[in-house]
Structures are given as C-alpha cells and as structure tokens.
Amino acid sequence: MTRWLLAPGIIWMMLFLVLPILMIVYVSFWTQTTFNISPDPTLDSWKQFFISDTYVGSLWTTVRIWLIVLACTFLVGYPTALFVGLFIKSKALSTILLVVCVIPFWTSFLIRVLAWRPMLGKEGAINIVLMKLGIISQPIEVLLFTELSVVIGMTQIYCVFMVGPIAFMLSRIDRNVIEAARDLGAGFGRIFWKIIFPLSLPGVVVGAIFVSVMVLGEFATSGALSGRKVNLLGNIIVTQVGSLKWAMASVVGVILTVVMGIVIAGFLRIVDLKREL
Amino acid sequence: MESRVFKPVLGLYVVLFVLFLYGPFVVLTILSFQQGPEGGPQFPIIEWSSYWYKHIFGLTPPSRVAPLPFGEALVRSLMLALMTMVVSTVLGVMSAQAFRRKFKGSGAVFYLIVLGMMVPGVLTGLGTSLLANNVVGIERHWYTTAFATHVAYTFPFAFLVMLAVLNRFDGSVEEAAWSLGVDPWTTFRKVTFPLIFPGVLSAMLFAFTLSLDEFPRTLFASGRDQTLPLAIYGTFSVEIHPNIFAFGVLTTLFSFALLSVYGILMGLSVRRAKKIAMQEEVA
C-alpha cells in the first residue's frame, strides 16, 4: 500500500529532479566548440572556469552577496519576528501582522524587482523624499545600478522568509520560563541572550536556509538592479545558455550545486532540525 | 521584560519594516497612473491618468509603446498553474498519506522530495532542457518540460503542508469506518478527505501561486511559447514603461481575489466541520 502511494512521487522526482542534475554533471564534461557540443569527455570547460577571472570572480561575488543579504535579512527581520512572535500576546493580531508581511508577495516577483528602480534611481522616491526633508542636497547616485541596490532589493524581497520561521519559533517559547528568569532577577539582555535567542535558533536556521537557497540561485534581481555590474553564478548560467555554451553553463551549475550543498549541510550541523520540529 | 520601553520601540520598528516592505509597491502603484504615452516609469507624475491601464487592454490609440505581449502568456500561465496544482496536490496527498505509517527508507524519500524546493530553479530548468534536447530528443514546451519542473518544485510544498495536516489527524475515525467494514478507498473518500480538505486547499493554493509566478524553472524549460513571468522578464531587456507597473497592480488585485475565494472556501469548510461536530454532540 505504502509503496503504491509513494511510487508516483518518487518516480516524478527521480525523472525531473535527480536525472536533470545528473545530466548537468554529465554535460559539464562535454566538448564544446563554437557552434557545436559533442559528448566526448573533456575537462576543458572546467579548466576554463578556474583560469578565468570573470568566472571565479562571479563565484566570490555570489558568496559575498549571499553573506551580506543573509546578514541583512537577519538583522532586519529578527526585531520584527521578536515583536510578532513574543511581544504580541493576541493571537489574532500576530496573525494579521504576519499576513500584512506576506501580502507584498502577491505581486509578481519580477515586477517587485522592477519596482525598486523608481525607488532607488537618481530621481527616485528615496532621493526625492530625502531632498524634500532637507537631509541631503544632492541626490545619492550609488543607490541604483550598484551592488548596494542588489543588496537592498534582495533584502526586501527575502526578509519575510526570515521573519516567518523565527516568529513561529518565538511564539512557541513557554512564557513561564521567561517569567521565572525575571523572578530570579535576570535583566532583559540576559533573558534574551540566555533564553530567547537560543530557543529561536532553529527558526533562524530554517529562515537562513530559505534565504540562502533563493539568493544563491538568483539572477533576475542582480541583472535588473545592478545594470549587469553584479554577476552572480546564476547570471553566468543564463548568459552561457544564451550563447549556447551548454557545457560551461553546466560547469557553473555543478559549482552552484556544490556551494548550495555545503551551505545547507553547514546549517543543518548547527541545529538538528528533525529533533527540533 | 522591560516592555514599557522596549515594546513601543520595537513596535515603531515594525512600522518602519512594513513601510520598507510596501515602499516599492506604493511607488509602483503611484507610477502606474502616470500620464501616457510620453510619461516614463519615474517621478515626477506629469499628470494623473489611467492611460497605462487602458494600454494593457489595447484601448489606447496606437503609439510608439508596443502593448505588452501578455494575453496568450497569461492563458498559458493559468493553464500551467492549474495543471501543476492538480498534479502536485495529488502527489502531495498520496506521499503524505504514505508517511503516516513508518517504513524503511522514509528518511531518504523525505529528503528526495524536499530536494525539489532546495535545488535552484535555474538548474532544474537547465538540466531538464538538456535532457529533452540531447537524450530524449523532444521539443520543449510549457505543458511538457516546464510542467515537469513546476511539479518537481511545488510537490514538496504540497507534501509538507499535507504532512503537517496529517500529523495532527485523529486516526480513530478511520479505524471506526474500517471496523464497520468500509473499504479503505471509500473510507478515504468519505471520511479522511473531507476532514483534511482545508489542508488540501492550502496545498492547492500554495502550488497554484508558486507555479503562476515561477520563472527560473520556466526560463530554459518552456521552449518557444512564453509564460507570463517570461513575458515580464522579456520587458527587462527593453525600455520599461509604466504599463508594466499597471499590470503589476492588476495581478496583485487578481491574487487578492484568489486569496478571498480561498478564505471563503476555508471559512465554509470550517463552519461545516463545526456543524457536523455539533450534530454529533446532540446525537
């Protein structure tokens, strides 16, 4: 019985997930010429990746952007999660707040990315508001078509994936524990670092996995907001496929998969999710 | 907790956070009412008008701005999302049902399914199109290759939702049905399914919306005909006009409508469940 229920799902994932990944690994060893690709095994594309500053540079850019965005989503998201999960006592109110956070996701992802352009541009909303308030006299130009714009855009788009899991974990904390710590004379800082933060850690890890998975595979946000100045591994894959360089695209794909594997395995080492959930 | 100081400060922070979340959308909505066809996708608003909304529906006189190629793409995306929703929900319910009993290798199967939401979309798309081109030798279409990658992505979400639902499910009602001689399939249809229906609805909503907006997986796998996100992506490379913003506002409204329908269905099924429970208590 169990076998029949599982078979369709397993077969689907084998055919359309595992097999495609194996195919990418396989194709990364194919011989690529300008106009053609043939299945003769070679390491050429791999060598090309590691001797090229552009390709290796995009690997480091990807890792750097990922770390920065991860830190930003955490710093921006944690206080919100703390408020929603711990400080709001009414269940209805905290649900409403979470729904409010999720509503922006009903706009198409790509249009959400595009919306950052009139926000950040030289004559964009942020510059206009800051100039009207007299905070700046010259428009800030580094806001758009830089690495900063990519970080701002990704932080806004992905921070909710951090807020959700952390708020969930915080809302499960037994209030009596906090009560008891306070009765024993602990200050808020101490309660936070000794009780609240450690108990919210599984949520942080789940959020970090969500954000990492999405940021590492990104190419649209960096393409649209950096004016092609920030090239992530995803951008390289898209351009390589665009010029029919399947082997190189596959090499980059394998490297991206390896990076992703290391990151997720690393997170799962910090917190044993199966035990926590 | 020093909540007298801390709570208001944190509350204020959350207000700023929400502003940060909604900022781009507010700006987008304002700019969608830009004057047309000369008004660009930036400030200041030259004159308020609904020109770009009419432009989407082809109600404006021809100008140098081409209409968005969204009509057919929209239909394709809706079809694809429907197909994805049905298949991934069925797969999700079946797999989660199987996980109610302990079996050997459950860990491996769990990770195999969850892998679908972990692997970057560009890669599944790339791999699937490589397979289709070089091994199977078929043409790529949104309803074949892209459909396969969409299900591989949304099935894990449906599975996890159903797993959470079935974890809280009280199996004694099923056992009661079995002991009365009802066969397992009828039991599932008449007893289990109605009870887990709210969960199924959530799984369907998840799968539908994820598929509707999915684009890295579609980019390589969909072949010649574009889906909606691909059509939007296509505008990235050309000059952007406020019609794309107007379109963003309209799709958001559509999503809200969808969410409302979900909310109503959810409310109805919860009410029905309560009613049944009350009748049982009376009896």
Interface residues (C-beta under 8 A of the other chain):
Chain A: M1 T2 L5 L6 P8 G9 I10 W12 M13 M14 L15 F16 L17 V18 L19 P20 I21 L22 M23 I24 V27 P39 V76 P79 T80 L82 F83 V84 F87 L97 V100 C101 P104 W106 T107 S108 F109 L110 I111 R112 L114 A115 W116 R117 P118 M119 G121 E123 G124 A125 I128 Q156 C159 V160 I178 R182 G187 F188 I191 I209 V213 L216 G217 F219 A220 G223 A224 G234 I237 V238 V241 W246 A249 S250 G253 L256 T257 M260 I264
Chain B: M1 E2 S3 F6 K7 L10 G11 Y13 V14 F17 V18 F20 L21 Y22 G23 P24 F25 V27 L28 L31 P41 Q42 F43 P44 L91 G92 M94 S95 Q97 A98 R101 F103 V109 L112 I113 L115 G116 M117 M118 V119 P120 G121 V122 L123 T124 L126 G127 T128 L130 L131 N134 V135 A148 T149 V151 A152 F155 F159 P184 T209 D213 F215 P216 L219 F220 L228 P229 I232 Y233 F236 I240 I244 F245 F247 G248 T251 T252 S255 F256 L259
